[in-house]
Amino acid sequence: MAPAIRFRRAGRRPHWRSRRRPRSRDPGPSAPGAPAPAGPTPWPGGAGAPQTGGPAGPGPGGGPKTGPRGIQLTDDLSRWSFWWEFNKDPFIRLRDAIHAAETVTGSDDFYLGATRRVASKDTAKPSDSDIQETILPALKRTLDSTDDRDINSSCMVAMAKIGRDHKEFAILPIFKQFLKKPDQEIRETAALSMGISGMVNAVPSLVDLAHDTDAGRKLCGRAEVDVRTRSFACYALGLIAYRDAKVDLKRQVFEALKKVLGDEKNRDRNILVAAINGMALLNVGKENLQEKESKLLDDVLATLMAYYNKKAGRSVDLIKSHVPPAVAKLLGRGNTDRHNTFKEAFLKDFNPKKRDSLEIYQGCAIALGQLVQSGEVNKKDAKYSKALLNYFKSGKDHQAKYFSLMSMGQIGGTTNKNELLKVLSKGKKALERPWAALALGVMEFHRMDGDKAASTDTTVGLELLKQIKEGTNPDAQGAFAVALGLSRFTDSASQLMDLLTRYSKSKDELAGYLCIGLALMNYSGAKELIHDVVRQSVRRPDLLKQAAIGLGKLGDRTVTKTLTDMLEDKQPILAKLSAIASALGFIGDRRTIQPLKKMLHNDSLPTLSRAFAAVALGGVADKESLPWNSKIAQNMNYRASVETLTQSGTGVLDIL
């Protein structure tokens, strides 16, 4: 999908070196794919590119994707970088930095005659005419000219990101045409694209697909709608409801998902997890709700908790563990009667003496981090932070312990800060300290983001700086670098630049996170060094992706020319193409439109190059400021994963 190009969502998961397989009480793989900190690695085997999706099995080709996001025996899913790669988008806010207008003299777009130039407000955001006259026609022309799976999938997702009709053609009928294709990946990409588009007119068709009705089967031209397409339709319904403010539309989507979750015939965990996470996206509102909104919210919460509390075997716990984070997404942080009811419910299940499944502990830890207020704001909520700390100290599941640290950071407050500082200075160096560092960074980011007059906390900054100076573990140093960036501790910039100079040619993952740390603290003095890293990383896609994002965050628009030149390589390497295309798409600079269009229409280029060009075009013209699937990924229990969420590069979170 992410073109459908399912790639390991660039930068979305790090490479792992663990020697153990994560525990799961559910049959089959249940862990998510690893975020590739700077990009992906190709799926081994198979001609050309890895398959972009669909059930495993024989079949030709495959779409550009970032590689196997699914669990591998060498993955250590308890590393801090997994959490960061799934949750980083709201912290980086890359497009905001690139699209911000700036005053420039002699901008490319503001020449007056052969020699005259004027100072003007220059923006990299594509215009309506760019989209209507160039991008949409280019994608449509390409769709009409080839049956290549990779290119077709890429163009559909790109059109969906744009989310508007052309004056001469509508995009929903295009997606519906592809629902009848014999290729599983194409069908599920078409269903998901209907949701990514945000178009309300797609809802009736998506309901038919999700329910496997006669009308849904007719849309697919098949005897039944397969489970994967039904699951993607559930996510698509949630995406549309998230963007549309009408409560009646949200009610319609909820009732459709409720029917899926309540149908005892639906036993496949993919569609049940999709229905739960689709409800989490309803975005009903958190304050000043009108009567219909309040009633809808109560009905959604009751439906989720009814499933959560149903008597079932341990094999269902993986599915149930998605409910607490879903409830927390719907409610947000607060102290209403609703909030207190669910805080108590999840605290009760967070008791290690209950001997619940590991996934339940993880889900409850995540949910408390989103629901609870700090003890300074609400004294009654102090017990929840204490419970998280107690689980970290005495709990049995390592992932739930680390999620507890992160939740303490998200809750904030002086007490939590002091406890996290203790872990940072005295915890296990390779495991606990990186999580404590990231939790402190997140805490500081939210504190300063909520109070523009707030200044950097030097106590936190100095302790993080001490750790990165004394540390020798590259993974831990990466966490310290990101945390320093989130904390905006610019006094550490020279140390980070020294480390980047030292490791930019030998330790790609650490170097990538050093670039991100410098960008997060908005240290403009690092632009030249990071641009040098981009130029030197042509065949090192992981580092290339992180460095490019760092430059984009710093507002360096010259990076787009460098990346576009790299994309025209006549001998494409899948991982490199993924890293470049996703970076260009995330940055969203209109100056890349013409060279990308040229690549898309160049039949002499390999299909993978053209597919990634489509991905990048969709990213440039994206209607949303954050990646479309970031709203699903944020604060979700990625340890309780299923194939259509994120596994082996075939889930909704694996799509660019």
N, C-alpha and C positions, 0 to 999 in steps of 0.2 A: 504494500500500500504505500507507503510513503513513497512514492511513486507507486503508489502503494508503495512508493519506493520505500520499501521497508528497509530501513536501514536501522542500524542500531542507532537510534536517534542521536545524531552527532553530539558528542559531548555528553551524552546522557548516561553513560555508565563506564566506569573505569575497568581496566584489565585487572584480573585477580590472580593471586598466587596461593590461594588457600589449599591445604592438603585434605580438607574434609568436605563432605557434601552436607549442605544444610539439612537439618532434620525437618521432617514433615510427617504428620499423621495421616495425610491424605494420599491415597494411592496415586502414583504417577508424579511427575515433576510438579512442584508447586512454587518454585522460586522464580523470581524475575530474572531477566537478563541483566548482565552487568552493564552499567553505564560506561561508555567508553570515554574517558575523560577527554579526550580530544579526538573523538572520532572513532571509527569503527575498524574492524578487521574483517576481511571477507570470510564468508562461510566456506569451510574446506570442502573440496570435492565438487563435482558437477561441472558441466561445460559452461563457459561464459560466467554469468553472475549467479549468485545464490538465488534460490526461489524467494520471491517476496512474500509469500504467504500461502495459505491453504494448508490442508492437512499434509502431514509428511507422507511421502510416497514418491514413486517414480513420476517423472514428468520433465519436460524440457525447460531449458532456460531459467529465467527468474528475473526479478526486478532488482534494480539498484537498491540496496539497503545497506545499512551500516554494518551488517554482519550479525552473527548470532547473538541476539540479546538474551537468549534463553540461558538457563542454568547450565553450567559446565562443571565437570568434576574439579576443575582448578579454580573455581570462583569462590571467593570468601565474601558472602553477601552481608556480613556484619560490618564491613568497612564503612567508614564515614562517607566515602565518596559516592556510595549508592544513594544515600539520602540526599546529598547535595545535587547530584545530577538529575534526580527526579524533581527536585524542588527549587532549582536555582533561578528559573526564569523571572519571577517577581523581584528578585534581588538584583539581577543584572539589568533588566529593563533596557535591553540593547536598542530597540527601535526608538525609544524616547530620546536616547542620546544622539542617534543618527538623524532623526527627523526634526530635531530642534533647529529652528531657523537661526542662522548666524550672519553677522554682518561681514561681508567680504568685499575686497576690492579686486576687480578683475576676475570675478567668478566665471566659470565656463559658460554659464547660461546668461550672462548679462553683458555681452559685448555690444557696443554701439559703433557699427562701422568697422573699418579695418584696424584702427588703432585706439579708438576711444573706449574707456572703461569707466564704470561708475561703481561706487560702493552701494551694495544692495543686500536685502535679506535673501539669503540663498538657502533653500531647503532641499533635502535629498528625497523627500516624499514624492512618490509618483503622482501625477495629476490625473484628473478624470479622463482627459484626452489620451494620456499614456495608456490607460487601461482600455478605453473604448476603441481607440484607433490602432493600437499596436499589440497589446498583450493578449486580450481575448481573441482577436482574429488569428493571431499566430498560433495559439493553442488549438483553436477550432480547426484551422487548416491542417495542423499536424495530426489531430485525431482522425480527420477524414482521409488522410493519405497513407495510413499504415495500420496493420493489425498487430504490431509488436506489443507484447504484453507490458513491457517496462514503460514504453513511451505512452501507451494508452492510460495506464494507471497513473503515471506522473501527471499527465495533462488533466485528467479528471480531478485529482486532488488539488492541482494548481487552480483550476477554475472554481472549485469549491471554496478555496481560501479567499478568492476575490469576492465571491458571493453576490454577484449581480449579473443580470442579463445584458447581453449586447443588444444594441438597437435593432439588429437584424436576426438574432436568434436567442432563444432561451436556453438556460443550461440544464434545468431539471429534465426535460425530454431527452437530452443527450445522455444523462446518467441512466435514465430508464432503459434506453436502448442497450446499454451494456449489461443490464441485469440479466439479459437472455443469453449472454455469452456462455459457452461451455466451460470456460476457465473459472475455477473457483475464486481465485484471487481477484479477477476482474469483477465478478459479481459482488463480492463483499466490499470491494473498493467503491463500486458504484453506489451501494447502499450507504456506506459511510459518508461518501461525498455529498449525498443529499442532506445529511445532517451537518457536515462541516459548513455547507453553504449558508445555513441559518434560515433557509426559506421555509416559511410556514406552510406553503402549499405542498410541501413534501410530506407532511405529517400523515395524512390518510394512507398513502402508499407505504410508508414506513410501519404504520400500525399493522397493515395487512402482511407485510413481510415478517414482523416480529411474532405475529399470531399464527403464521402459516395457514392463512385463510385461502379459500379458492381464488380470491382476487390476487393474493400474494403469489400463489403458485403460477397464476397466469402472467404476472409481471416477470417472473423468472423463466416461464416456459418450461416448467418442470413439474414432476408429480408431487414434489414437496419442496418446501423452502428448507435448505440445509441449516444445521444448527449454527454454523459460523456466520452465515448471512443474517440469520435471525438475531444473533448476538450483536453484530455490528449495527443492525437496525435499532436495537435498544440504546446503544451508545448515541446513535444519530438522533434519536428522539430527545434524549437528554440535552444534547448540544443545542438543538433548536429551542427547547424550553428555556435554557440558560439565557439565551440572547433576547427572547421575546418577553415583553413586560406584561402581556395580557394574562390575567389570572385564569380565564376560561381556557386558554390554550394550554397553560400549565396543568390545569385539571384534566384536560383530555389526555395529555401525555402521561400523567400520573396513573390514570385509570387503565391505560394500555399496559404500563409497566407492572401495575399491581396484578393484573390478570396473568401476566407471565410468571411473576413470582409466586402467585397463589395456585397455579395449575400443577396438580400433583403429577401430571404426565411429563412435566419438564424436570427431568432429573440430571440433565447434563449441567455440570457446574459452570460452564462458560456462559450459558444464557442466564442463569440465576445471578451470577456475579455481575453480568452486564445490566440486568434489571435493577439491582441494588445501586450500582454506581450511576445508572441513568437517573434514578430518583435523587441521588445526591446532587445532581446538576440542576434541579428544578429552580433553584435560585428564587425562592418565594419571597425573600426579604427577611430582614432581621429586626427592624424597628418600625414602629407606627403602622402596624399591619391593619388593613381594613378587614371587615368581617369575613369576606370570602377568602381572603389570603390566610387569615388566622385559621379558619376551618380547614383549608387545604393543608396547611402546615401540620396541624394536628392529625389529620388523616394520614399524611405521609409518614409521620413519626410512628403512629400506631401500627401501620402496616409493616414498617421495618422492624419494630420491636416484636411484633407477633411472630415474624419469621425467626428473629434472633432467639426468642424464648421457646420455640417449638421443640418438642421432644424428638431427638434424632440421634443417630450414631455419631461417633467422633469424626467419621469421614465428611460430615456436613460442617464441622467447625471451621474449616478453611473458608467456606462460603459465608458463614455467620460472621466471621471476623471482619468482614467488610462493612458490617452494619454500624459499629461504633464510629468509625471515621466518617461514614455517610451522614449519620445524625449530627456529628460535630460540624460538618460542612454546611448543613442546612441551618443550624442554630448560630454558629459562631460563638464568640466569647461573651459571657454575660452572667446576670444574677437573677433572672426571672424565675418564676415557678417552673417553667419548662426546663430551663437550664439545670436547676437544682435537682429535678427529678432524674435527669439522665446522668448528671454527675454521680449521684448516689448509686444508680444502677450499674454504671461502669466501674465505680470504686469497689462495689461488692464483688464483681467478677475479676477484679485485679488482685484478689487475695490468693497468694500462692498455695494456701492450705486447701483451696477448692480443687486443686489438681486439674484445672482446665487445660485445654490444649495450648500449645505455645502460640498459635495464631491468635487465640482469644486474648491472651495477655498482651500481645503486640498491638492488637486493634484497640484495646482499652487504654493502653499507654498513649497511643497517638491521639485518641479522642479527648482524653483529659487535658492534653496540651493545648487543644483548640477551644475547650469549653471554660476552663478555669481562669479566674482572675488572680492576680498576685495578692499575697497576704496584706500588703500595704493598701491595696484598693478595697479589699473585702476580707476582713479578718476570718470570716467563716470558711473561706476557701483555702486557708492556710493548711488545712488537714490534707487536702488533695496533693499539694506540693510535697508535704511530708511523706505521703504514701508513695509518691514517685521516687523520692530519695531513698526510702526504706527498700523499695524493690531493687533499686540500683545496688544497694549494699548487700542485700540478702537473697534476691531473686535467683532463680535457676537458669532462666533463658537469657543468653547473652544479648540477643537482639532486643528483647523487651527491656533489658537493663539500659541499653544504649538509647532506645526510643524514650525511656524515662528521662535521661539526661537532656535530650533534645526538647522534650516537653517542658522541662523546668526552664530552659532557656526561652522558649516561646511564651511561657506564662510571665516570666520576668520578675522583677522585684529584688530588693536588696538581699533578702535571705537566700533566695535561689542563686543570686550572683555569687555570694560568699561560698556557698556549698560547691558551686561549679569551679570556683577558683581553687578550692582545696583539691578537687579531683585533678585539675590541671597541673597542680604542682606536685601531687603525691600519688596520683593514680598510675596504673600500668602504662608505661610509656608508649608502647606500640598500639594499644587497643583503646584504653579509656581516655587518655589525654587528648587524642584527636577529636573524639566526640565532645568532650567538655569544651574544647577550644571552639568548635563549630557552634555549639549551643550558646556560648558566650558571645560569639560574633553575631549570631541571629538576634540575641537579646539586645545587643547594642544597636544593631541596625534598626530594629523596630522602635527602640527608645528614641533614637534621633530622628527617625522618619515621622514619628508621631508628634515630635516637638522640634520644630525647625530652629528654635533658639538653643537647643541642647548642645553641649560641647562633648568632645571625646572624653571617655573615661580613661584617664591615664593609668589607673591601677590595673584595669583589664589590659590595656595596650602594652604596658611594660612587662606584665607577666607573659603575655603571648610572645613578645619580642625575646624575652629571656629563653623561652622554650625553643624558638626557632634557631636561636644562636647556639644553644647547647645541644640541640637534637642532631642525631645522625641517621635516623630512620626517614627515608625519603617520603613515605606515605604520611607519616605524622607531620613532617615539615610542610607538606602540601596543605594539610588541614590548618596549620598555624598561619600559613600565608593567606588562605581564604578568610580566616577569622580576622586577621589584621586588616584586610581590606574591608570586610563588613563593619569593623569597628572604626574605620576611617582614621587609623592611627598612622598618620603620614610620617611620624618620626622614625618609622621602621622602613621607609621607602628605600633608603640607601642600602640597608641590609638585604632587602628583597632583590634589588638590582644586582648586588654583588653575587648573590646566589644564582640568579638567572644567568649572568655572564659565565659563571663557573659550570653550570649544569645544562645549559641550552643545547649542548652537543652530545650529552651522555645520558641524561635522565629526563626523558620526554614528559612523563606524567608530572613530575615535580615542576619542571620548567613551565608546563602549561598552567599549573595552578599558581605559580609565581606571577605569570602574566595576568591571570584573573584577579589576584590579590591587589596588584598595582592598579588595575583598572577600577576595581571597586572603591578604592580610596581616592579615585580620580586624580592620580598623580601624573600630570601631563609631562613631567620630565622623563617619563619612561617611554614615550612614544617612539623615539628613534631606535632605542634598543629593541623594543618589541617588534618594530617593523623589520629590523634586521633578522630577527628570529623567524618571521613569516617567510622572508626571502630564502632563508637557508633550510626551510622545512618542506621543500617540494615533495620529497619522498618519505616524509614523516608525518602522516596525516593527523595523528593524535595531537601532536604539538602544534601543527599548523592551525587546526580548528580553534584551540584555546587561545593561541596568540592572535588570530584574526578577530575573535570575539572581544578580546581585550582591547585591541586597537579600535574596534567599532565603539565599544563602551567609552573610550577616551575621546571619541568624536573625530578620529583620524579618517577622513573619507578617502584618502589616497590608497588605502588598503584595498578598496574595491577594484581598482585598476590592476594591482598586483595579482589579486585572486582570479580575475577574469582572464588574464594572460595565462595563468597556470591551468585554467579549465580547458584550454584549447590544445592540450597535449594530444598528439596523434596516437599515443600508446597509453590509453587510460588505465589507471589502477583504481579498482573499485573503492578502496578505502579513501584514497586521495580525493576522488571525485565526490564522494559523500561528504567529506569534510569541507571541501571548497563550496559545494552547492549549498549545504546547510548554512555555512557562514554567510554566503552572499544573501541567502533568503532571510536569515535572521537580521542582517544589517539593513536590508531593504533600501538600497540606494538606487535611485532612478537612473543613474549614469550607467548602470549595468544592463539596462533593458535592450539596447540595440545589439551589443555583442552577444548577449544571451539569445536573442531572437535569431541572430545569424547562425549561431551554433545549432539551435533547434531545427532550423530548416536545411542544414547542411547534410545532405544524404551521404556524403563521403565520410562523415565521422561515424565512429562506432555508436550503436544504439544506446549504450550506457551513457556516453557523453551527452547525447541529445536528451535522454531522459532526465539526467541531472540538471541540464539547462532548463527543462520545464519546471523541475522542482524549485530551482532558484527564482524563476520568473513568478511562480505562485507566491513565493515568500516575499519578493519585492513588493507585490501588489496586495499583500494580505490585508484584509479589512480589520484584523485584530492586532493589538499592540504586542500581545504575547502569543506564542505558538498555540494553536487551537487545542492541542491535547494537554497543555500544561494545567488546565483547570481540572482535568481528570487525575493527573499525576500528583498534584500537590496534596501533601498530608494523607496519602493513601497507604494502606498496608501492602507494600510491594512484596513483602515476604510471602503473602498468601496469594500468589499469582496463578493465573490460568492462561491457557494458550492464546485466547483472544484478547487478553489484557496486556501481558508482556511475557512471552516465552519464545525462545528460538527465532526471534525476529519476525513474528507473525501476528503481533497484537496491536491494539490501537495506540499504545505508547511507543511503538517501534516505528511509527510513521512520521516522516518529516512533513 
